[in-house]
Amino acid sequence: MIRNFLDAEKKIQTASHGGEGFVELYEIWKKSDFLSGCDFIDRVVVPPASTVGFHMHGNNEEIYIVLEGRGTMHLGSQEMVIKKGDMIKNPPYGEHGLINDSDENMDLLIIQLSIQ
């Protein structure tokens, strides 16, 4: 099966995980598309001054891949600047949030895997 993530339908999600502003959500693959423990693969575009609120996950791992842009990621008690090419893994029961404090869109590929 082939899908092009640039062709996915755009949805606007306001206050993502209690954050500020909005993000563009492109749902590429969902749980029913997999036999494995993959929950989803999404593309998310975070405009300048928008955030993904600090939140905790359950029994899964989530990976952020920065395709374009830069911003600040909160991962547990750490705060780090992230940029194009960075890959960030949030562990099971980990907490994270994201701020686009730049003047350009941040384009992300997000993959979530459940622990079986």
C-alpha positions as a printed NumPy array, in Angstrom:
array([[ 0.   ,  0.   ,  0.   ],
       [ 1.306,  3.471, -0.85 ],
       [ 0.166,  6.81 ,  0.537],
       [ 1.644, 10.236, -0.05 ],
       [ 1.674, 12.28 ,  3.16 ],
       [ 1.457, 15.508,  1.129],
       [-1.926, 14.391, -0.254],
       [-3.577, 13.681,  3.113],
       [-6.676, 15.672,  4.072],
       [-5.95 , 18.712,  6.255],
       [-7.805, 19.057,  9.548],
       [-7.436, 22.057, 11.847],
       [-6.97 , 21.128, 15.496],
       [-7.284, 24.002, 17.955],
       [-5.617, 23.951, 21.377],
       [-3.79 , 20.654, 20.722],
       [-3.396, 18.894, 24.101],
       [-4.368, 22.169, 25.796],
       [-1.85 , 24.216, 23.826],
       [-2.262, 27.627, 22.234],
       [-3.264, 28.432, 18.673],
       [-3.883, 25.661, 16.192],
       [-2.067, 22.936, 14.29 ],
       [-2.739, 21.4  , 10.901],
       [-3.29 , 17.647, 11.292],
       [-2.864, 15.227,  8.384],
       [-3.805, 11.679,  9.387],
       [-1.775,  9.432,  7.096],
       [-2.049,  5.971,  8.674],
       [-4.269,  4.829, 11.553],
       [-4.231,  1.788, 13.828],
       [-6.517, -0.237, 11.549],
       [-3.943,  0.069,  8.731],
       [-1.398, -2.014, 10.691],
       [-1.032, -5.537, 12.038],
       [ 1.732, -4.34 , 14.38 ],
       [ 1.509, -2.091, 17.434],
       [ 1.59 ,  1.12 , 15.401],
       [-1.242,  3.428, 16.517],
       [-0.797,  6.104, 13.874],
       [ 1.529,  8.057, 11.607],
       [ 0.505, 11.697, 11.248],
       [ 1.947, 14.817,  9.727],
       [ 1.47 , 17.893, 11.915],
       [ 2.245, 21.476, 10.89 ],
       [ 2.668, 23.876, 13.825],
       [ 2.493, 27.562, 12.792],
       [ 4.565, 30.262, 14.532],
       [ 3.368, 31.08 , 18.089],
       [ 1.308, 27.854, 18.28 ],
       [ 1.998, 25.102, 20.805],
       [ 1.246, 21.478, 21.57 ],
       [ 0.432, 21.524, 25.288],
       [ 2.514, 19.611, 27.837],
       [ 0.823, 16.224, 28.277],
       [ 1.469, 12.644, 29.392],
       [ 1.13 ,  9.517, 27.31 ],
       [ 0.164,  6.043, 28.421],
       [ 1.704,  2.71 , 27.491],
       [ 3.106,  3.852, 24.146],
       [ 6.092,  5.538, 22.568],
       [ 5.771,  8.581, 20.353],
       [ 8.42 ,  9.732, 17.902],
       [ 8.583, 13.252, 16.481],
       [10.602, 13.739, 13.275],
       [11.238, 17.383, 12.348],
       [10.861, 17.697,  8.561],
       [11.102, 21.509,  8.461],
       [11.424, 24.364, 10.931],
       [12.545, 24.644, 14.521],
       [11.133, 25.191, 17.983],
       [11.41 , 24.233, 21.641],
       [10.517, 20.753, 22.903],
       [ 9.782, 19.969, 26.545],
       [10.561, 16.316, 27.229],
       [10.029, 15.43 , 30.878],
       [11.981, 18.03 , 32.838],
       [14.261, 18.856, 29.88 ],
       [13.831, 21.761, 27.49 ],
       [15.679, 21.61 , 24.181],
       [15.814, 23.457, 20.882],
       [14.861, 21.16 , 18.007],
       [15.403, 21.679, 14.285],
       [15.039, 20.047, 10.881],
       [16.406, 16.499, 10.952],
       [15.982, 15.963, 14.698],
       [14.119, 12.88 , 15.918],
       [12.667, 12.935, 19.447],
       [11.356,  9.84 , 21.265],
       [ 8.892, 10.193, 24.117],
       [ 9.039,  7.076, 26.33 ],
       [ 6.02 ,  5.195, 27.736],
       [ 4.263,  7.321, 30.369],
       [ 6.522, 10.221, 29.353],
       [ 5.488, 13.855, 29.266],
       [ 6.182, 16.304, 26.481],
       [ 5.067, 19.518, 24.807],
       [ 6.173, 21.688, 21.906],
       [ 6.414, 25.42 , 21.208],
       [ 6.957, 26.916, 17.783],
       [ 8.834, 30.005, 18.924],
       [10.229, 30.661, 15.443],
       [ 8.869, 32.736, 12.561],
       [ 8.307, 29.757, 10.233],
       [ 6.065, 26.69 , 10.21 ],
       [ 7.329, 23.574, 11.946],
       [ 6.505, 20.464,  9.892],
       [ 6.539, 17.167, 11.806],
       [ 6.002, 13.493, 11.168],
       [ 4.645, 11.842, 14.334],
       [ 4.611,  8.084, 14.877],
       [ 2.991,  6.415, 17.883],
       [ 3.679,  2.794, 18.825],
       [ 1.816,  0.87 , 21.536],
       [ 3.702, -1.442, 23.865],
       [ 2.194, -4.876, 23.402]])
